[in-house]
Amino acid sequence: MENFITFLYEAIQSPYFLFIVLCISTAIKIHYIGRLAPKIIHKRLSIFPLWFLFISIISAIVCDISWFVKLIQVLFIPMPYYIVVFFIRLAWAFLVIQYYSLSLFLESLTNAQFTLKKTHLPIAISVSPSDNLGRQGFHVETSLQGSLTLIVVFPALK
């Protein structure tokens, strides 16, 4: 019994197991996107919960892609670390979008007459650092680092 528990612990802790689970979860998300996209395209009405759910799932897929890149680097193809860092930073940005769309999704489900207000829209403040600190990387990454965007969301005042 102890050997089985040790084997199970080692199997779950393996990066190959994480890769398989990630493949399955991404396939499920792509399936849901395939089912949501026609409903969003064919309906002329603006159905907010579907849009927010669609944006949230797309953001989750982008976060999964960063995990794919990291696991491919560890398991199969060694690649430069700045490529992995680029995808990790991109995933952090999409994680903010994912949580923001999830919060709007939940609010649109609880309110039958949901409409977007000015307080729902994020205020983006661009901050440009004075120098690049000698970092090397993709041109896209350095341009993204050049204009960091902080999202400040004010709560809805009633």
MODELLER restraints for C-alpha pairs under 7 A, 6 or more apart:
rsr = mdl.restraints
at = mdl.atoms
rsr.add(forms.Gaussian(group=physical.xy_distance, feature=features.Distance(at['CA:11:A'], at['CA:17:A']), mean=6.69, stdev=0.5))
rsr.add(forms.Gaussian(group=physical.xy_distance, feature=features.Distance(at['CA:19:A'], at['CA:71:A']), mean=6.82, stdev=0.5))
rsr.add(forms.Gaussian(group=physical.xy_distance, feature=features.Distance(at['CA:26:A'], at['CA:61:A']), mean=6.42, stdev=0.5))
rsr.add(forms.Gaussian(group=physical.xy_distance, feature=features.Distance(at['CA:26:A'], at['CA:64:A']), mean=6.95, stdev=0.5))
rsr.add(forms.Gaussian(group=physical.xy_distance, feature=features.Distance(at['CA:29:A'], at['CA:57:A']), mean=6.50, stdev=0.5))
rsr.add(forms.Gaussian(group=physical.xy_distance, feature=features.Distance(at['CA:33:A'], at['CA:54:A']), mean=6.73, stdev=0.5))
rsr.add(forms.Gaussian(group=physical.xy_distance, feature=features.Distance(at['CA:36:A'], at['CA:54:A']), mean=6.93, stdev=0.5))
rsr.add(forms.Gaussian(group=physical.xy_distance, feature=features.Distance(at['CA:48:A'], at['CA:108:A']), mean=6.66, stdev=0.5))
rsr.add(forms.Gaussian(group=physical.xy_distance, feature=features.Distance(at['CA:49:A'], at['CA:105:A']), mean=5.16, stdev=0.5))
rsr.add(forms.Gaussian(group=physical.xy_distance, feature=features.Distance(at['CA:49:A'], at['CA:108:A']), mean=5.85, stdev=0.5))
rsr.add(forms.Gaussian(group=physical.xy_distance, feature=features.Distance(at['CA:49:A'], at['CA:109:A']), mean=6.53, stdev=0.5))
rsr.add(forms.Gaussian(group=physical.xy_distance, feature=features.Distance(at['CA:52:A'], at['CA:101:A']), mean=5.14, stdev=0.5))
rsr.add(forms.Gaussian(group=physical.xy_distance, feature=features.Distance(at['CA:52:A'], at['CA:102:A']), mean=6.61, stdev=0.5))
rsr.add(forms.Gaussian(group=physical.xy_distance, feature=features.Distance(at['CA:52:A'], at['CA:104:A']), mean=6.64, stdev=0.5))
rsr.add(forms.Gaussian(group=physical.xy_distance, feature=features.Distance(at['CA:52:A'], at['CA:105:A']), mean=5.15, stdev=0.5))
rsr.add(forms.Gaussian(group=physical.xy_distance, feature=features.Distance(at['CA:53:A'], at['CA:102:A']), mean=6.88, stdev=0.5))
rsr.add(forms.Gaussian(group=physical.xy_distance, feature=features.Distance(at['CA:53:A'], at['CA:105:A']), mean=6.31, stdev=0.5))
rsr.add(forms.Gaussian(group=physical.xy_distance, feature=features.Distance(at['CA:55:A'], at['CA:98:A']), mean=6.98, stdev=0.5))
rsr.add(forms.Gaussian(group=physical.xy_distance, feature=features.Distance(at['CA:55:A'], at['CA:101:A']), mean=6.53, stdev=0.5))
rsr.add(forms.Gaussian(group=physical.xy_distance, feature=features.Distance(at['CA:56:A'], at['CA:98:A']), mean=4.57, stdev=0.5))
rsr.add(forms.Gaussian(group=physical.xy_distance, feature=features.Distance(at['CA:56:A'], at['CA:101:A']), mean=5.63, stdev=0.5))
rsr.add(forms.Gaussian(group=physical.xy_distance, feature=features.Distance(at['CA:56:A'], at['CA:102:A']), mean=6.14, stdev=0.5))
rsr.add(forms.Gaussian(group=physical.xy_distance, feature=features.Distance(at['CA:59:A'], at['CA:94:A']), mean=5.26, stdev=0.5))
rsr.add(forms.Gaussian(group=physical.xy_distance, feature=features.Distance(at['CA:59:A'], at['CA:95:A']), mean=6.59, stdev=0.5))
rsr.add(forms.Gaussian(group=physical.xy_distance, feature=features.Distance(at['CA:59:A'], at['CA:97:A']), mean=6.73, stdev=0.5))
rsr.add(forms.Gaussian(group=physical.xy_distance, feature=features.Distance(at['CA:59:A'], at['CA:98:A']), mean=5.30, stdev=0.5))
rsr.add(forms.Gaussian(group=physical.xy_distance, feature=features.Distance(at['CA:60:A'], at['CA:98:A']), mean=6.66, stdev=0.5))
rsr.add(forms.Gaussian(group=physical.xy_distance, feature=features.Distance(at['CA:62:A'], at['CA:91:A']), mean=6.21, stdev=0.5))
rsr.add(forms.Gaussian(group=physical.xy_distance, feature=features.Distance(at['CA:62:A'], at['CA:94:A']), mean=6.91, stdev=0.5))
rsr.add(forms.Gaussian(group=physical.xy_distance, feature=features.Distance(at['CA:63:A'], at['CA:91:A']), mean=4.58, stdev=0.5))
rsr.add(forms.Gaussian(group=physical.xy_distance, feature=features.Distance(at['CA:63:A'], at['CA:94:A']), mean=6.79, stdev=0.5))
rsr.add(forms.Gaussian(group=physical.xy_distance, feature=features.Distance(at['CA:63:A'], at['CA:95:A']), mean=6.96, stdev=0.5))
rsr.add(forms.Gaussian(group=physical.xy_distance, feature=features.Distance(at['CA:66:A'], at['CA:87:A']), mean=5.02, stdev=0.5))
rsr.add(forms.Gaussian(group=physical.xy_distance, feature=features.Distance(at['CA:66:A'], at['CA:88:A']), mean=5.59, stdev=0.5))
rsr.add(forms.Gaussian(group=physical.xy_distance, feature=features.Distance(at['CA:66:A'], at['CA:91:A']), mean=6.18, stdev=0.5))
rsr.add(forms.Gaussian(group=physical.xy_distance, feature=features.Distance(at['CA:69:A'], at['CA:84:A']), mean=6.37, stdev=0.5))
rsr.add(forms.Gaussian(group=physical.xy_distance, feature=features.Distance(at['CA:70:A'], at['CA:84:A']), mean=6.04, stdev=0.5))
rsr.add(forms.Gaussian(group=physical.xy_distance, feature=features.Distance(at['CA:73:A'], at['CA:79:A']), mean=5.79, stdev=0.5))
rsr.add(forms.Gaussian(group=physical.xy_distance, feature=features.Distance(at['CA:82:A'], at['CA:137:A']), mean=5.92, stdev=0.5))
rsr.add(forms.Gaussian(group=physical.xy_distance, feature=features.Distance(at['CA:86:A'], at['CA:141:A']), mean=6.30, stdev=0.5))
rsr.add(forms.Gaussian(group=physical.xy_distance, feature=features.Distance(at['CA:108:A'], at['CA:114:A']), mean=5.43, stdev=0.5))
rsr.add(forms.Gaussian(group=physical.xy_distance, feature=features.Distance(at['CA:119:A'], at['CA:154:A']), mean=6.13, stdev=0.5))
rsr.add(forms.Gaussian(group=physical.xy_distance, feature=features.Distance(at['CA:119:A'], at['CA:155:A']), mean=6.60, stdev=0.5))
rsr.add(forms.Gaussian(group=physical.xy_distance, feature=features.Distance(at['CA:119:A'], at['CA:156:A']), mean=5.35, stdev=0.5))
rsr.add(forms.Gaussian(group=physical.xy_distance, feature=features.Distance(at['CA:120:A'], at['CA:156:A']), mean=6.89, stdev=0.5))
rsr.add(forms.Gaussian(group=physical.xy_distance, feature=features.Distance(at['CA:122:A'], at['CA:151:A']), mean=6.09, stdev=0.5))
rsr.add(forms.Gaussian(group=physical.xy_distance, feature=features.Distance(at['CA:122:A'], at['CA:152:A']), mean=6.03, stdev=0.5))
rsr.add(forms.Gaussian(group=physical.xy_distance, feature=features.Distance(at['CA:122:A'], at['CA:153:A']), mean=5.11, stdev=0.5))
rsr.add(forms.Gaussian(group=physical.xy_distance, feature=features.Distance(at['CA:123:A'], at['CA:151:A']), mean=5.88, stdev=0.5))
rsr.add(forms.Gaussian(group=physical.xy_distance, feature=features.Distance(at['CA:123:A'], at['CA:152:A']), mean=5.51, stdev=0.5))
rsr.add(forms.Gaussian(group=physical.xy_distance, feature=features.Distance(at['CA:123:A'], at['CA:153:A']), mean=6.44, stdev=0.5))
rsr.add(forms.Gaussian(group=physical.xy_distance, feature=features.Distance(at['CA:124:A'], at['CA:149:A']), mean=6.18, stdev=0.5))
rsr.add(forms.Gaussian(group=physical.xy_distance, feature=features.Distance(at['CA:124:A'], at['CA:150:A']), mean=5.89, stdev=0.5))
rsr.add(forms.Gaussian(group=physical.xy_distance, feature=features.Distance(at['CA:124:A'], at['CA:151:A']), mean=5.03, stdev=0.5))
rsr.add(forms.Gaussian(group=physical.xy_distance, feature=features.Distance(at['CA:124:A'], at['CA:152:A']), mean=6.69, stdev=0.5))
rsr.add(forms.Gaussian(group=physical.xy_distance, feature=features.Distance(at['CA:125:A'], at['CA:149:A']), mean=5.79, stdev=0.5))
rsr.add(forms.Gaussian(group=physical.xy_distance, feature=features.Distance(at['CA:125:A'], at['CA:150:A']), mean=5.55, stdev=0.5))
rsr.add(forms.Gaussian(group=physical.xy_distance, feature=features.Distance(at['CA:125:A'], at['CA:151:A']), mean=6.77, stdev=0.5))
rsr.add(forms.Gaussian(group=physical.xy_distance, feature=features.Distance(at['CA:126:A'], at['CA:147:A']), mean=5.91, stdev=0.5))
rsr.add(forms.Gaussian(group=physical.xy_distance, feature=features.Distance(at['CA:126:A'], at['CA:148:A']), mean=5.82, stdev=0.5))
rsr.add(forms.Gaussian(group=physical.xy_distance, feature=features.Distance(at['CA:126:A'], at['CA:149:A']), mean=4.88, stdev=0.5))
rsr.add(forms.Gaussian(group=physical.xy_distance, feature=features.Distance(at['CA:126:A'], at['CA:150:A']), mean=6.71, stdev=0.5))
rsr.add(forms.Gaussian(group=physical.xy_distance, feature=features.Distance(at['CA:127:A'], at['CA:147:A']), mean=5.65, stdev=0.5))
rsr.add(forms.Gaussian(group=physical.xy_distance, feature=features.Distance(at['CA:127:A'], at['CA:148:A']), mean=5.41, stdev=0.5))
rsr.add(forms.Gaussian(group=physical.xy_distance, feature=features.Distance(at['CA:127:A'], at['CA:149:A']), mean=6.46, stdev=0.5))
rsr.add(forms.Gaussian(group=physical.xy_distance, feature=features.Distance(at['CA:128:A'], at['CA:146:A']), mean=5.37, stdev=0.5))
rsr.add(forms.Gaussian(group=physical.xy_distance, feature=features.Distance(at['CA:128:A'], at['CA:147:A']), mean=4.79, stdev=0.5))
rsr.add(forms.Gaussian(group=physical.xy_distance, feature=features.Distance(at['CA:128:A'], at['CA:148:A']), mean=6.45, stdev=0.5))
rsr.add(forms.Gaussian(group=physical.xy_distance, feature=features.Distance(at['CA:129:A'], at['CA:146:A']), mean=6.10, stdev=0.5))
